[in-house]
């Protein structure tokens, strides 16, 4: 059997930490080969070795049967290897066309020649039904569209081996379906794809074979068609995973959060992006706001939490008007916020893990004395939370958060927010881009909050999560609440109709 890629016995170390320990990956020509593992299992590290971003301490790489040395991404590109990174590497003030040709420009007499490039980009876009506008600026397009640009970049370079690193983490369900079709078309044309994921449904939908990593070790390679999701998840996590959440009966108390006629105006279009939204969340319940991305749910949360100013309306927490309070004051009053963009609003990426864990509380007497941070107290507190919330990182509390996996970054935010014993937890896309073990863990944390008499406001695009976790579903469409539903009495299909605006309920 000739493999297009062979990575044999790869070991990669960061100081004393072995990110990869004797890992082997073999990919056949013309297959979609999934790479499955929890956050921090070593998937991205292995691909970074293949793409030349890291050098392995031990092991060899063969491309089409020949040993190769890949010192940097240019070497990888010369071997026809392309990669769509988990966090896109695009220049925000470039156009789509400029971003695609960057590093592969045609220059004549010192001037850029873009005509041929434009023709090739448009042809590729049409051929793969990517529907891009070459003159749109990266800063103005959606994350789904940015991903298409990354794919076009690989195709423009005529890459034969394509690496997709967690490509669906930031996409809507509709965009995910489109991406799956594109991947199948690429393989039909003789490309070979490595698909890094921890979503078992997606692997079952597109992959031929799957290699599983766990904590930097090679666990095995399986045929996807003949392996169940339960078997795959057990290989990935090392234990049986419960796909069904057990929730005690609902036992609600007083109203914790009350939102009255909230209106938020868009910064760009100056229209009402949230239009007179009213709802309540009681102690002991999880209320979920469901909707297709871009229907005002982000701005609604920004308005409630203070990240965006509101035009009109009121926000009450335990009966107290906190509408115009500062973010710190809202936090002290009992509001916790797990934001949708963990990098932009959740963490200071170049701070250490321990510093991020006290971002909301460093000013309290236990962590400072006369304005001087008591680092010993911070360190002990961080160790407690790292242990309690199973936060994994290379250097413990000293780890720089930027270098941690997405799932562990998310656990840092959850540990920080929940340990403050808040009255209302506002969780936006809390499991976006997380593996099945981390997702199960975070759902359990939210349900624990509910069972301890706290109020939870969940915002999610994942319909499985909406149906499984929530006690009540509010559907948002074009900035308005169009339905108030009981998950026990509604189907996913019916929920989809409300989300697309095809249906409204009388109650809303």
C-alpha positions in Angstrom: 0.0 0.0 0.0 1.5 3.3 -1.0 0.7 6.2 1.2 0.7 9.9 0.2 1.8 10.8 3.7 3.6 8.7 6.3 4.5 10.3 9.7 6.4 7.5 11.5 7.2 7.5 15.3 6.9 11.3 15.7 7.9 12.7 19.1 7.6 16.4 19.8 8.7 17.9 23.2 8.2 21.4 24.7 10.7 21.5 27.6 9.8 18.5 29.8 6.4 18.2 28.3 5.9 15.5 25.5 3.1 16.9 23.3 3.6 13.9 20.9 5.0 10.6 22.0 5.8 8.1 19.2 2.8 9.0 17.0 2.3 7.4 13.5 -0.1 8.7 10.9 -0.5 7.2 7.4 -2.8 8.8 4.8 -3.8 7.1 1.5 -4.1 9.0 -1.7 -7.7 10.3 -2.4 -9.1 9.8 1.1 -10.5 12.0 3.8 -8.5 10.9 6.8 -9.9 12.2 10.1 -7.6 13.0 13.1 -9.6 12.6 16.3 -8.8 13.5 19.8 -9.7 15.7 22.8 -8.5 19.3 23.1 -4.8 19.1 23.9 -4.4 15.5 22.5 -1.7 16.7 20.1 -3.7 16.9 16.8 -2.7 20.4 15.9 0.9 19.8 17.1 1.2 16.8 14.8 -0.1 18.9 11.8 2.2 21.7 12.7 5.1 19.3 12.4 3.8 18.2 9.0 3.4 21.8 7.9 6.9 22.8 9.0 5.8 25.1 11.9 7.4 22.8 14.4 10.4 20.4 14.1 10.0 16.9 15.7 12.7 15.6 18.0 12.4 12.1 16.7 10.6 10.4 13.8 10.5 10.7 10.0 8.1 12.0 7.4 7.6 10.5 3.9 5.6 12.1 1.1 4.7 9.7 -1.7 7.1 7.1 -0.2 10.2 9.5 -0.2 11.7 10.8 3.1 11.5 14.6 3.3 12.7 17.3 5.7 10.1 20.0 6.2 11.9 23.0 7.9 9.2 25.6 7.3 5.8 26.2 5.7 7.5 27.1 2.4 9.0 23.6 2.3 5.5 22.2 2.9 4.0 24.3 0.1 6.7 23.1 -2.3 5.7 19.6 -1.4 2.0 20.6 -2.3 0.9 20.6 1.4 -1.7 23.3 2.3 -3.3 24.0 5.7 -6.5 25.8 6.9 -5.6 26.7 10.4 -8.1 26.7 13.3 -7.6 30.4 13.8 -7.4 31.8 10.3 -4.2 33.5 9.1 -5.6 36.3 7.0 -4.7 40.0 6.7 -7.8 41.9 7.8 -7.2 45.1 5.7 -6.5 43.1 2.5 -9.1 42.2 -0.1 -9.9 38.5 -0.6 -7.9 38.5 -3.9 -4.9 40.0 -2.2 -5.1 37.6 0.7 -5.2 34.6 -1.7 -2.2 35.6 -3.8 -0.1 36.8 -0.8 3.3 35.0 -1.1 2.5 33.8 -4.6 2.3 37.2 -6.4 3.1 37.7 -10.1 5.3 40.8 -10.5 6.4 42.4 -13.8 8.8 45.4 -13.9 8.3 45.9 -10.1 4.5 46.0 -10.5 1.9 43.5 -9.2 0.1 41.8 -12.1 -3.3 40.8 -10.7 -5.3 40.1 -13.9 -4.3 36.4 -14.2 -4.6 35.9 -10.5 -8.1 37.3 -10.5 -9.1 35.1 -13.4 -7.7 32.0 -11.7 -9.4 32.8 -8.3 -12.8 33.5 -9.9 -12.5 30.2 -11.9 -11.6 28.2 -8.8 -14.4 29.9 -6.8 -17.0 29.1 -9.5 -15.7 25.5 -10.0 -16.0 24.7 -6.2 -19.1 26.8 -5.7 -17.4 28.9 -3.1 -19.2 32.1 -4.1 -16.7 34.7 -3.1 -16.3 38.4 -4.0 -12.6 38.9 -4.8 -12.8 42.7 -3.9 -14.5 42.3 -0.5 -12.2 43.1 2.5 -11.4 40.3 4.9 -12.6 42.6 7.8 -16.1 42.8 6.3 -16.8 39.1 5.6 -18.2 36.4 7.9 -16.0 33.7 9.5 -17.6 31.2 7.2 -16.5 33.2 4.2 -13.0 33.7 5.7 -12.8 29.9 5.7 -13.6 29.7 2.1 -10.8 32.2 1.4 -8.4 29.9 3.3 -9.6 27.0 1.1 -9.2 29.0 -2.1 -5.7 29.9 -0.9 -4.8 26.2 -0.8 -6.4 25.6 -4.2 -4.6 28.6 -5.8 -1.3 27.1 -4.7 -2.3 23.8 -6.4 -1.9 21.8 -3.1 -2.6 18.1 -3.4 -2.5 17.4 0.4 -5.0 19.6 2.3 -5.0 19.9 6.1 -8.3 21.2 7.7 -7.6 22.0 11.4 -11.0 22.1 13.2 -12.6 23.7 10.2 -16.2 23.6 11.5 -15.5 25.2 15.0 -16.8 28.6 13.9 -19.4 27.7 11.3 -23.2 27.5 11.3 -24.9 24.2 10.6 -25.6 25.3 7.0 -22.0 26.4 6.4 -20.8 23.0 7.8 -23.0 21.1 5.2 -21.5 23.3 2.4 -17.9 22.6 3.6 -18.6 18.8 3.7 -19.7 18.9 0.0 -16.6 20.9 -0.9 -14.3 18.4 0.9 -16.0 15.5 -1.0 -15.6 17.3 -4.3 -11.9 17.9 -3.6 -11.3 14.2 -2.9 -13.2 13.2 -6.0 -10.6 15.2 -8.0 -7.7 13.3 -6.5 -6.8 15.5 -3.5 -6.0 13.9 -0.1 -7.5 15.5 3.0 -6.5 15.4 6.7 -9.6 16.5 8.7 -8.9 17.4 12.3 -12.0 17.2 14.3 -13.6 16.1 17.6 -17.2 16.1 16.2 -18.1 12.5 15.7 -21.1 13.2 13.4 -18.9 15.1 11.0 -16.3 12.4 10.9 -19.0 9.8 10.3 -20.4 12.0 7.5 -17.2 12.5 5.4 -14.2 10.5 6.6 -12.9 7.2 5.2 -10.5 6.4 8.0 -9.7 7.9 11.3 -6.6 8.0 13.5 -7.2 8.6 17.2 -4.8 10.4 19.6 -5.1 10.7 23.3 -2.8 12.8 25.5 -0.1 12.8 22.9 -0.2 9.0 22.2 -1.3 7.1 19.2 -4.4 5.0 20.1 -5.3 3.4 16.7 -6.6 3.9 13.2 -10.1 2.7 12.3 -12.4 2.4 9.3 -15.1 5.0 10.0 -17.9 3.1 8.3 -17.6 0.0 10.5 -17.0 1.8 13.8 -19.8 3.3 16.0 -19.7 6.8 17.5 -19.6 5.2 21.0 -16.5 3.2 20.1 -14.8 6.2 18.7 -15.6 8.4 21.7 -14.3 5.7 24.0 -11.0 5.6 22.1 -10.8 9.3 22.2 -11.6 9.9 25.9 -10.5 6.6 27.4 -13.8 5.9 29.1 -17.5 5.5 28.1 -19.1 8.9 27.3 -22.7 9.5 28.2 -24.4 11.1 25.2 -27.6 11.7 27.2 -27.7 14.3 30.0 -29.5 13.4 33.2 -31.3 16.5 34.6 -33.3 16.5 37.8 -36.8 17.9 37.6 -37.2 21.6 37.2 -37.6 23.5 40.5 -37.7 27.3 39.8 -37.6 30.2 42.3 -37.8 34.0 42.0 -36.9 35.9 38.9 -33.1 36.5 38.8 -32.7 38.3 35.5 -35.4 40.5 34.0 -34.9 42.1 30.5 -37.5 44.7 29.6 -38.0 46.2 26.1 -34.2 46.0 25.3 -33.2 47.7 22.1 -29.7 47.8 20.7 -28.7 49.7 17.6 -26.1 48.2 15.1 -22.8 50.1 14.9 -22.6 49.8 11.2 -26.2 50.0 9.8 -27.7 52.1 12.6 -30.8 49.9 12.5 -32.3 48.2 15.5 -30.3 44.9 15.7 -32.2 44.0 18.9 -35.7 45.2 18.9 -37.7 45.6 22.2 -36.7 42.2 23.6 -38.3 41.2 26.9 -37.8 37.9 28.9 -37.1 36.6 32.4 -34.8 33.9 33.8 -35.7 32.4 37.2 -33.5 30.8 39.8 -33.1 27.1 39.0 -33.7 27.2 35.3 -31.7 27.2 32.1 -33.2 29.5 29.4 -31.6 29.1 26.0 -31.7 31.7 23.2 -31.6 29.8 19.9 -31.3 31.3 16.5 -29.3 31.3 13.3 -26.1 33.3 13.7 -26.5 37.0 13.0 -30.0 37.4 14.3 -29.1 39.7 17.2 -28.2 37.2 19.9 -24.6 38.5 20.2 -25.7 42.1 20.5 -28.5 41.1 23.0 -25.8 39.6 25.3 -23.5 42.6 24.7 -26.3 44.9 25.8 -27.1 42.9 28.9 -23.5 42.5 30.0 -22.4 46.0 29.1 -20.1 45.3 26.2 -22.3 47.4 24.0 -24.4 50.4 24.9 -28.2 50.0 24.7 -30.6 52.4 23.0 -33.5 51.8 25.4 -34.9 49.3 27.8 -34.0 47.9 31.3 -31.9 45.1 32.7 -32.8 44.0 36.3 -30.7 41.6 38.4 -32.5 40.4 41.5 -34.9 43.3 41.1 -32.1 45.9 41.0 -31.7 48.1 37.9 -28.2 47.4 36.5 -28.8 48.8 33.0 -26.2 51.5 33.2 -23.8 49.9 35.6 -20.1 49.3 34.7 -19.1 45.7 33.7 -17.1 45.4 37.0 -20.2 46.5 39.0 -22.4 44.0 37.2 -19.9 41.3 37.9 -19.8 42.2 41.6 -23.6 42.3 41.7 -23.7 38.6 40.7 -23.4 38.4 36.8 -21.0 35.9 35.3 -20.3 36.0 31.5 -18.8 33.2 29.4 -18.4 35.1 26.1 -18.7 33.7 22.6 -15.2 34.9 21.6 -12.9 33.6 24.2 -9.9 35.3 22.7 -11.4 38.8 22.3 -13.6 39.1 25.4 -12.7 36.2 27.7 -8.9 36.1 28.1 -5.7 38.1 28.0 -3.8 35.7 25.8 -0.3 36.8 26.8 -1.1 36.7 30.5 -0.4 33.5 32.5 -3.1 31.1 33.5 -3.0 32.3 37.1 -3.4 35.9 36.1 -6.4 35.1 33.9 -8.1 33.3 36.7 -8.2 36.5 38.9 -9.1 39.0 36.2 -12.5 39.5 37.9 -11.3 39.4 41.5 -7.6 40.6 41.7 -8.8 43.8 43.5 -10.3 41.9 46.4 -8.4 42.0 49.7 -7.5 38.2 49.5 -5.4 39.0 46.3 -4.0 42.4 47.0 -2.7 44.6 49.9 -2.6 48.4 49.4 -2.6 47.9 45.6 0.2 45.3 45.5 -0.8 41.9 44.1 -0.3 39.0 46.6 1.1 36.5 44.0 1.4 33.7 46.5 -2.3 33.9 47.2 -3.0 34.1 43.4 -0.8 31.0 42.8 -2.5 28.9 45.5 -6.0 29.9 44.3 -5.0 29.1 40.7 -3.7 25.6 41.7 -7.0 24.9 43.5 -9.1 25.8 40.3 -6.7 24.0 38.0 -7.2 20.9 40.1 -11.0 21.4 40.5 -11.7 22.1 36.9 -9.1 19.7 35.4 -7.3 22.5 33.4 -4.4 21.0 31.5 -1.4 23.0 30.4 2.3 22.6 29.9 3.6 24.7 32.8 0.6 24.6 35.2 -0.4 28.0 36.7 2.6 29.7 35.0 1.5 28.6 31.5 0.8 31.4 29.0 -2.8 31.1 28.0 -2.1 31.7 24.3 -0.2 28.4 24.2 -3.1 26.3 25.6 -5.6 24.3 23.7 -9.1 25.8 23.0 -10.9 23.5 25.4 -8.5 24.3 28.2 -8.8 28.0 27.5 -12.6 27.6 27.8 -12.2 25.8 31.1 -10.1 28.8 32.4 -13.0 31.1 31.8 -15.6 28.7 33.2 -13.5 28.2 36.4 -13.0 31.9 36.9 -16.7 32.8 36.3 -18.4 30.0 38.2 -16.0 30.1 41.2 -17.3 33.6 42.0 -20.7 32.0 43.0 -22.8 34.2 40.6 -26.6 34.5 40.6 -26.9 34.5 36.8 -24.5 32.8 34.4 -24.7 34.1 30.8 -23.0 31.4 28.6 -22.6 32.2 24.9 -21.5 29.3 22.7 -19.8 27.7 25.7 -18.8 24.5 23.9 -17.9 26.0 20.5 -14.9 24.1 19.1 -14.7 21.7 22.1 -14.4 18.0 22.1 -17.0 15.6 23.4 -15.4 15.2 26.8 -15.0 18.9 27.4 -18.6 19.5 26.1 -20.0 16.9 28.4 -18.0 18.5 31.3 -19.3 22.1 30.5 -22.9 20.9 30.2 -22.6 19.3 33.6 -21.2 22.5 35.1 -24.2 24.5 33.7 -26.7 22.0 35.0 -24.9 22.0 38.5 -25.5 25.8 38.5 -29.2 25.3 37.8 -29.5 22.5 40.4 -27.9 24.8 43.0 -30.7 27.4 42.4 -28.7 29.7 40.1 -30.2 31.2 36.9 -28.5 30.3 33.5 -29.0 32.1 30.2 -27.5 30.0 27.4 -27.0 31.2 23.9 -26.2 28.5 21.4 -26.2 27.7 17.6 -25.9 23.9 18.3 -29.4 22.5 18.1 -28.4 19.3 20.0 -27.1 21.5 22.8 -30.3 23.6 22.8 -32.6 20.6 23.0 -30.5 18.7 25.6 -29.5 21.4 28.1 -32.3 24.0 28.2 -35.5 24.0 30.3 -37.0 26.7 28.1 -36.1 27.9 24.6 -36.5 31.5 23.3 -36.1 31.7 19.6 -34.6 35.0 18.2 -35.2 36.0 14.6 -34.1 39.4 13.2 -33.6 40.8 16.6 -37.0 39.8 18.1 -38.1 36.9 20.3 -40.5 34.9 18.0 -41.2 31.9 20.2 -41.1 30.7 23.8 -40.9 26.9 23.7 -40.6 23.8 26.0 -37.9 21.5 24.6 -39.9 18.5 25.7 -42.8 19.5 23.4 -40.9 20.7 20.3 -39.0 18.8 17.5 -35.7 19.9 16.0 -37.5 20.5 12.7 -40.1 22.7 14.3 -37.4 24.7 16.1 -35.6 25.1 12.7 -38.8 26.7 11.2 -39.0 29.2 14.0 -35.3 30.0 13.6 -35.6 30.6 9.9 -38.6 32.9 10.4 -41.1 30.6 8.7 -43.1 30.3 11.9 -44.0 32.5 14.9 -45.8 31.5 18.1 -48.6 33.4 19.6 -46.9 33.5 23.0 -44.0 35.5 21.8 
